[in-house]
Amino acid sequence: MEKSMESKYIDTHSHLFEKKFDADRDEVLTRMREAGVGTLAVGVSYETSKAVIKLAQTHDEVLGAVIGVHPTDTNEDFDVAQYQPLVNEHVVGIGECGLDYYRTPREDVYVRQRELFEAQLHFALDNDLPLMLHVRPTPGTQDAHEDMLEILRIYKKTHGDALRGNSHFFTATEEVARAYLELGFMISFPGVITFAPELHSIVRDVPLDMLLSETDSPYAAPVPHRGSRNEPVFVIDTVNAIADIRGEDVEHVRAALVENAKSLFLRGV
């Protein structure tokens, strides 16, 4: 996969297919190109997975597509017969997939969500692609992370380094972060770290070579853009915050985060 734009920053998670970008998507992409920001466009369903592949095929700023079924954004199953034909050089990961008990009790959704996730986990292994995990626990607990880690440990024993990925939009505890790191999964921090000081110790604790930056745009814009629509170029604010929190040179951190994203998702870039 050849992309002509050299990315100075990589936003590892955005939803550029969203209707919130319909009115000015080209302008968003232009701002990215001018700032040297590339992104991974992430689907949440079959139709949006096709949409992010198209974005990756037609825009240099979209470095790759992540395809799959979100645990709560759709009622779809993961149909291998549908998804296998989508896999091409532009597909760089499977997701966002995982477990989400935030609005629905765990006992009502665990069985279905686990089956849905494991189908995508097997698909990722079969296609030698990393997973992009969406894990959101019941408020006040870490239950979804505990369940996810249990699943990953089972498959890690039999598949080793072939099972890889990242924990997207990480806002859990240091203990949970270390558990993902022990399994070889990277930790991806969103713009929330610019206004949530309780996460700063985790930002400092994660080894630099296991850390990623993201926007999750159009959601959760960082300071100084809070209250507005998030977009991939705002990943620059998150990268600057990571460097500041860690007390490290911003250029060193910026370059490391780009290399981390390439090593996990963009091996051919």
N, C-alpha and C positions, 0 to 999 in steps of 0.2 A: 504493500500500500504506500503510494507516494503522495506526500502532502508538501506543497511548495512553501507553505508558511512555516517558519521556524518559531516555535512557541517559547516565549520568555516565561510564561506562566501557564499552568495547566489546572483548569477547574475540572475535577474528576467526576462531577455530578451536576448536570443541569437538565431541565425539562423544556428544551426549546420548541418542542411540539405544542406546548400549551397555548390555548386561545389568547392568553394574556400577551403573547408576543405577535399575534396575527397582524396587528396594525403597524408594527414597526420592526419586524424581524430582521429585515435587511439592514436597518440602522444599527440594531444591536450587534449584528455580525460585523458591520463596518467598525464600530467602536472596539470590538475585540481585535480585529486585524490591526488597527492603528496602535493598540496597546500591546500587541504581541501575546494575546491570550487565546489559547486553544481550550476546547472543552470536550468532554465525553457526554454525548446526548443519551439520556436514559429513558427507556420505555417502561410502561407499567401494565401493558396489555398487548394483545396481538396487533391491533391496528396502530397503536402508538409505537410498537416495536418496528413496524414497517416504516412509520414516519421518521423515526430517528435514523434508520438505515439510509433513507433517502437524503436526509440532511447531511449525513457523513459522505454520501456519494457526490453531493453537489456543492459542498462548501468546505474549503480548506480549513476554516476555523473550527469545524467539527472534526476532531481527530479520530473519532471512532464512535460506534453505536453499542449500547448495552441493551440486550433484549430479554424480555421475560414478563412474568406476571407478578404484580404487587399483591401482598396478602390480603389487602382490604379495599383497594381502589376499584376492583372489578370482581365479579363473581365467576369469571372464566376459570376453566381448568387449563393446565399446561399440556397442550397436545403436541407431542413430539413430531407427528406427521405434518403439522402446520409449521412448526418452528424450524425443523431441519432444513427445508429449502431456503430459509432466510439467511442461513449462515454463509457468510462470504468474507472477503478480506477486510471489510469495513466493520465487521462485528468483533468486538474486543472483550466482551464480557457477558455474563448472564445475570439478569436482575432487572430492577431491584426486587429481590425476593427474600422471604424470611418469615418472621413471626411478629404479629402485632396484636396486643391485648389492650390497647389504650382505651378503646371505647366499648369493647365487647368482652365479657368475662372469658377468661382463659378456658374454662371448662366447656364453653359453647363453641369454641373455634379451634382448639389445639389439634384435634385429630385431622380435620380438613387442612389446616394450614401446614401441618407437618408433612402430610402427603404431597401437597402442592410444592412445598419447598424441596422435599427429597427428589421429586421428579425433575426439578431444575438442577439440583445438585448432580444427579446422574448425567443429565444432559451436558452440564459443564465439563464433567470428567470425560465423557465420551468425545467431546469436541476440543479438549485440552484448552479450556477457557477459564478464567478466574470468575469467582462469584462476587457480586456486589450485594452485600447484606443490608436488608432493612429490618431492624429489630427495635420494637417499641414496647416496653413493658407496661403492666398495670401501674398506674400512678402510685408512687411511694414504694415500689418494689423493683427488683431486677429479674422478675420471673421469666420474661421472654429471652433475656440474655442467658439465663441459667439453662433454659431449654435448648437454645441454639448451641451453646457450648457443649452440652451433652451430645447432641447430634453430631457436631463437627468432630468431637473426640472419637466417636465410633468410626466414622469414615476415615479419619486421619490414620488410624491404626492399619487400615487395609490399603489406603491409597497414597499415603505419605505426601511428598511435596507436590504431587499432581493436584491435590486439593489445596486451593489457594484463593485469596481474595482480599476484600477489605470490609471493615465495619463502617458503613456509611453514616454520616451525621452523628458522630459519636458524642453522647452527652451522659454516659453512664459513669461508673466509679473507677478508681484506679485499679481495684482488684479485678474488675471485669476487663479493663484494658489489658492488664498483664496476662489474663487468661487467653484473650485473642492473640496476643503477641507470642505466647508459648506455642500456639498452633500455627504460627507463621502468617497470620492474617495482619494486614496493615490497618492502621487507625486513621480515619478521615475526619478532619475537623471542619465544621461549617463556620459561617460568620457569627454564630451565637457566641463564640469565644470572645468577641469584641465587647460583649456586654454581660458576660456571665463569669465573674471572677472565680466562682467555685470550680470551674473547669481548668483553671490555670495550672494547678499542680499536676494535672494529668498531661497537659500540653508539655510541661517540662519533663515529665517522667518518661514519655514515649521516646525511644531512640530515634534520632533524626532519620535514619535510613528506613524506618518503618512508619513514617508519617506522610499523610496526604492532605491536600487542601481542596475545598469544594465550596460551591454556593448553594446547591439545591434550588437554584432559581427556577421559578419566580418567587420562591418562598424565603422567609427568614433573612432579610437583608442585613448586612453588618452595619455597625457604626462606621461612617456617618450617614448611612442611607436608610436607617430604620424608619419603617412606616411607608416606604416606597417599594415598588416592585424590584425584586432582586434580579440581577442579570450577571452573566459569567464574568464580565470585566471587573466586577466587585470582588473577585477572588484576590485581587491585589491587596485589598484591605485586610483580608484574612491572612495572607502570607506575611504582610508587615506585622500583624498582631502576633503571629506565631514567633517571629524573630524577636519581637520586643519582649514577649512573655518569657522566652527562653534565655534572653540576654545574649543573643548570638547575632553575628553580622547578617544583615538582611539579604545581601547578595549570596552569601554562603547558603543560607536557608532556602532562598528562592531556587538556586541551582539544584540543591539536593531534592527538593520537592518535585521538580520536573523530572529528574532522573528516577525517582521512586515511581512516579506515575508511568513512565516509559517502561520500567523494568517489570511492572505488574500487568499493565494493560496494553502497552504499545511496543512490544518486543520487535516488531517489524518496521518501526518508524525511525 
